[in-house]
């Protein structure tokens, strides 16, 4: 079937098998490989992207379900090579990534969280990121980065 | 001021944060254009004879290029000669002889997940479909699950070996050792089986072209991978290039090259087509090696005033179905059995058994967390028996400051340490007395939520194979930039940042102008890679020494250029320029010096070896709250000293501690690979395997302590310390929370069910 998705502002149209998962559409058809697959049970969140502004695990969405929708991945966050998104900047400043495999999903989950709750507490951050596994950082610096990004975005 | 020891952010991160890393499955190289996909057919049963494999239906399926079984493995290299030693723990290598493991199952499967066949298809989804069409006839055998069944020997996994015990080692019990003790406590404890769960599972891609094999593999060790590939495939190492692209975590389970990746490499050559394989998480949880899996008996004795006089540790290591590194791990456990204590008599013995479960290999700590968990539990049991504060028992028995280097009765010589200081620092940092007072108050009030305070003091061994060394080559180019080629291998640790810091510190070439390259055997033919917390103290020192070498070469060249005596020259590391002492106007930049060096440029290669491992140490304190009605334990605080010598990058070192702590807490409270009696894994997805999340952890409280090692950077390893300390501290905290009810022990993971059962059991027996 033909699927057309606006990915990071650009239209991507492709003929794909009906069962094609959104994450594979992004990686193969759109050629955007930052979004990773970390499990097969919708448990790890490595594949988190924004679908019409809502965070979804793209391993659990069919490409067909995204037909006509807008998807944002981590590649679409920065406005330029030297202009990282505040969440990306905070992840770097706080050393919130090590191997980097969970990072694109973790960053997108964070963007979604801060869109819903601009001033989360530490407990709210931890609870909101429960569906995103990181095996390297112990989450310590991820939580710090999310709180730092939130405080940067808040008007003082 | 030197950049070393300062809080530098990572150079790796902008790429990882904006376009993502390039892991094996992300490779979009011309060599892999149109690469076929590999899917594995795996055994669904734990123990069975294979009486037939029918691949005919699979071969007819759409998109199928080939279906291959053990019968096709006719073009491998000759197997290494059997040295006749049978069981051996001389090295962390798989056992040969009767214990040898085939690349694909031949006539018998020994664990759920064992590779039986591969299907090669045009696309990913076709592979999963086609794997279902391979029909394998299994004649089930009784499954051997757990140490007791293995030791009973009623069913043998390897009949030719005539036993399920693959290796034994250590000292027999000395009956007199506990003779002088007022108190002796003995207890069986379980160090459960864990899954490493790197977020990127196993993955490999391979291409055979023009008589040369290129293998991209998610590994901690490209050069070791090449060595293993050469042996298995019967190829000259020069005919193989191994590339480790970005690697999404390893934690010991990606040491070397996994057998399934060897199959992929073989298939690419056999079929003559590039191919690529990325396992699913459900495959990963049964196909990637597991860690830990020891049953331990601890026996500890001493005087009523708190002096420990004797300790014995007996280990049964479950190696899983094939004795890979599992045959070696108890050696490390025995080596570190005495822990950080000055105990007159320590003995340890081990048996390694095979069972019908996933093979065991290294997982963050690899044998040392098991040693620490055993003695830290034993010390708390001893403290409880004599009614003394566990902190006080530790203080009495820790190796005192004046005794370093300290010869452990188990063999190693602990290089440097400040064990009692680490304990006192943690107690002060946590407010130990206040916590005890709060605990007493809650007990007095009969609160439902009770506090537990757990301690673990540890010493561990890092760079255990220090004599194996590590390589570095440093080149300063004519444009003033530098390139580091390191034999060490990063998969999240931040080597690219740390190595660039070392170059900037020594040469004054800014980090931004230093490129670090690792994990490509064409560019770096010799190297060992990353495991056993060896990177900084071997690979980092190699980079440092290469920089020192380059600096001395440059001094001569600059002296020539400035027509000055080399003794009068100095390097201004702030500007990255050479000058005659006190005369900045005479300056020569690195670019100028490198250009003057001629065609060969300015370069140095170092293979740095050390004679001795190093011994990091520390103390962890965990504060947990246990709901005595539901059995649920929650970690409230975790306070640690992890002294790994001089810190080059505090940011990276803290990151290693954080990640390690989380994995240790996960073992204490949540994670376990569970099998039923028939050898079926019950936790083979991330729905069932309780990988720890952000919601189950607090922020950690890290205290600083730096006791230098003897190497040029003063560094010890930091990669595994967090895990080693955190698991027993958290476990001890849970037990401490309910000890007033009469509970003396709860095995890991201390799940709500286990804690509730322990509370109920203790209340019933009162």
Boltz contact constraints between the chains, C-beta under 6 A:
constraints:
  - contact:
      token1: [A, 33]
      token2: [B, 26]
      max_distance: 6.0
  - contact:
      token1: [A, 34]
      token2: [B, 19]
      max_distance: 6.0
  - contact:
      token1: [A, 34]
      token2: [B, 20]
      max_distance: 6.0
  - contact:
      token1: [A, 38]
      token2: [B, 199]
      max_distance: 6.0
  - contact:
      token1: [A, 39]
      token2: [B, 281]
      max_distance: 6.0
  - contact:
      token1: [A, 39]
      token2: [B, 686]
      max_distance: 6.0
  - contact:
      token1: [A, 40]
      token2: [B, 280]
      max_distance: 6.0
  - contact:
      token1: [A, 40]
      token2: [B, 281]
      max_distance: 6.0
  - contact:
      token1: [A, 40]
      token2: [B, 282]
      max_distance: 6.0
  - contact:
      token1: [A, 41]
      token2: [B, 685]
      max_distance: 6.0
  - contact:
      token1: [A, 41]
      token2: [B, 686]
      max_distance: 6.0
  - contact:
      token1: [A, 41]
      token2: [B, 687]
      max_distance: 6.0
  - contact:
      token1: [A, 43]
      token2: [B, 686]
      max_distance: 6.0
  - contact:
      token1: [A, 43]
      token2: [B, 687]
      max_distance: 6.0
  - contact:
      token1: [A, 44]
      token2: [B, 686]
      max_distance: 6.0
  - contact:
      token1: [A, 46]
      token2: [B, 199]
      max_distance: 6.0
  - contact:
      token1: [A, 75]
      token2: [B, 19]
      max_distance: 6.0
  - contact:
      token1: [A, 78]
      token2: [B, 18]
      max_distance: 6.0
  - contact:
      token1: [A, 88]
      token2: [B, 17]
      max_distance: 6.0
  - contact:
      token1: [A, 91]
      token2: [B, 17]
      max_distance: 6.0
  - contact:
      token1: [A, 92]
      token2: [B, 9]
      max_distance: 6.0
  - contact:
      token1: [A, 92]
      token2: [B, 13]
      max_distance: 6.0
  - contact:
      token1: [A, 95]
      token2: [B, 651]
      max_distance: 6.0
  - contact:
      token1: [A, 95]
      token2: [B, 655]
      max_distance: 6.0
  - contact:
      token1: [A, 97]
      token2: [B, 16]
      max_distance: 6.0
  - contact:
      token1: [A, 98]
      token2: [B, 492]
      max_distance: 6.0
  - contact:
      token1: [A, 98]
      token2: [B, 655]
      max_distance: 6.0
  - contact:
      token1: [A, 99]
      token2: [B, 248]
      max_distance: 6.0
  - contact:
      token1: [A, 99]
      token2: [B, 249]
      max_distance: 6.0
  - contact:
      token1: [A, 99]
      token2: [B, 491]
      max_distance: 6.0
  - contact:
      token1: [A, 99]
      token2: [B, 492]
      max_distance: 6.0
  - contact:
      token1: [A, 100]
      token2: [B, 16]
      max_distance: 6.0
  - contact:
      token1: [A, 100]
      token2: [B, 21]
      max_distance: 6.0
  - contact:
      token1: [A, 101]
      token2: [B, 199]
      max_distance: 6.0
  - contact:
      token1: [A, 101]
      token2: [B, 200]
      max_distance: 6.0
  - contact:
      token1: [A, 101]
      token2: [B, 248]
      max_distance: 6.0
  - contact:
      token1: [A, 102]
      token2: [B, 199]
      max_distance: 6.0
  - contact:
      token1: [A, 103]
      token2: [B, 16]
      max_distance: 6.0
  - contact:
      token1: [A, 104]
      token2: [B, 20]
      max_distance: 6.0
  - contact:
      token1: [A, 126]
      token2: [B, 694]
      max_distance: 6.0
  - contact:
      token1: [A, 126]
      token2: [B, 695]
      max_distance: 6.0
  - contact:
      token1: [A, 127]
      token2: [B, 695]
      max_distance: 6.0
  - contact:
      token1: [A, 129]
      token2: [B, 694]
      max_distance: 6.0
  - contact:
      token1: [A, 130]
      token2: [B, 693]
      max_distance: 6.0
  - contact:
      token1: [A, 130]
      token2: [B, 695]
      max_distance: 6.0
  - contact:
      token1: [A, 133]
      token2: [B, 691]
      max_distance: 6.0
  - contact:
      token1: [A, 135]
      token2: [B, 197]
      max_distance: 6.0
  - contact:
      token1: [A, 135]
      token2: [B, 198]
      max_distance: 6.0
  - contact:
      token1: [A, 135]
      token2: [B, 199]
      max_distance: 6.0
  - contact:
      token1: [A, 135]
      token2: [B, 249]
      max_distance: 6.0
  - contact:
      token1: [A, 136]
      token2: [B, 249]
      max_distance: 6.0
  - contact:
      token1: [A, 136]
      token2: [B, 492]
      max_distance: 6.0
  - contact:
      token1: [A, 136]
      token2: [B, 659]
      max_distance: 6.0
  - contact:
      token1: [A, 137]
      token2: [B, 658]
      max_distance: 6.0
  - contact:
      token1: [A, 137]
      token2: [B, 659]
      max_distance: 6.0
  - contact:
      token1: [A, 138]
      token2: [B, 658]
      max_distance: 6.0
  - contact:
      token1: [A, 138]
      token2: [B, 659]
      max_distance: 6.0
  - contact:
      token1: [A, 138]
      token2: [B, 661]
      max_distance: 6.0
  - contact:
      token1: [A, 138]
      token2: [B, 662]
      max_distance: 6.0
  - contact:
      token1: [A, 139]
      token2: [B, 694]
      max_distance: 6.0
  - contact:
      token1: [A, 139]
      token2: [B, 697]
      max_distance: 6.0
  - contact:
      token1: [A, 140]
      token2: [B, 658]
      max_distance: 6.0
  - contact:
      token1: [A, 140]
      token2: [B, 699]
      max_distance: 6.0
  - contact:
      token1: [A, 140]
      token2: [B, 700]
      max_distance: 6.0
